[in-house]
Amino acid sequence: MASLNVGNLGEYLREQRRNAQLSLRQLAEAAGVSNPYLSQIERGLRKPSAEVLQQVAKALRISAETLYVRAGILDAERDRDEVETRAVVLADPSLNERQKQVLLQIYESFRKENGFGAGEPADADGTEQGTDDDDAGSRRTAG
């Protein structure tokens, strides 16, 4: 279960799709990919690009980082704890979208406070986190 390969990605995608109560066709349409292509991804026959994974994640309303790790695009050792935590929060059906986002913001704030970089979804270019003046002390949030 800990191995990160394309088959595991497919199984995970199928599980997330079923949790979202979407058919393969509905998810393919929402993600802007073909039904056969998505089926091949779920069966572990194809390795999708980061762009396709992002489209699928958006359609499923889950973390793209989780899919990147499962597909081997992100370094699993370095990012696994944060990604798994984010994935659990995003997958929790008892929270609404606003609550999930607020909880993730608090989580990232605590990680920064404790000296861990917060991997923001849009920051895929490898730039360092925490070097801006904003991060020094003006990031206090009341929540």
WOGI-V854024 format. One record per residue. N is the residue number from 0. RES is the residue in one small letter. PSI is psi in whole degrees, 0 to 359 (999 if undefined). Layout:
N	RES	PSI
N	RES	PSI
This chain:
0	m	335
1	a	345
2	s	138
3	l	99
4	n	176
5	v	322
6	g	317
7	n	323
8	l	314
9	g	315
10	e	317
11	y	316
12	l	316
13	r	316
14	e	316
15	q	321
16	r	317
17	r	321
18	n	326
19	a	359
20	q	47
21	l	142
22	s	165
23	l	317
24	r	317
25	q	316
26	l	318
27	a	316
28	e	316
29	a	327
30	a	350
31	g	31
32	v	165
33	s	152
34	n	313
35	p	322
36	y	314
37	l	321
38	s	318
39	q	323
40	i	313
41	e	328
42	r	1
43	g	17
44	l	341
45	r	145
46	k	111
47	p	159
48	s	167
49	a	324
50	e	316
51	v	318
52	l	320
53	q	319
54	q	317
55	v	317
56	a	317
57	k	317
58	a	326
59	l	350
60	r	47
61	i	172
62	s	126
63	a	328
64	e	322
65	t	317
66	l	323
67	y	318
68	v	314
69	r	331
70	a	355
71	g	15
72	i	322
73	l	153
74	d	110
75	a	319
76	e	316
77	r	324
78	d	354
79	r	311
80	d	311
81	e	316
82	v	317
83	e	320
84	t	314
85	r	318
86	a	319
87	v	316
88	v	313
89	l	334
90	a	352
91	d	113
92	p	348
93	s	353
94	l	144
95	n	172
96	e	318
97	r	316
98	q	320
99	k	315
100	q	319
101	v	316
102	l	319
103	l	324
104	q	318
105	i	315
106	y	313
107	e	322
108	s	315
109	f	320
110	r	316
111	k	316
112	e	327
113	n	9
114	g	12
115	f	136
116	g	140
117	a	112
118	g	104
119	e	141
120	p	322
121	a	350
122	d	75
123	a	4
124	d	1
125	g	8
126	t	149
127	e	143
128	q	151
129	g	10
130	t	350
131	d	152
132	d	330
133	d	324
134	d	341
135	a	311
136	g	355
137	s	12
138	r	15
139	r	131
140	t	143
141	a	331
142	g	999
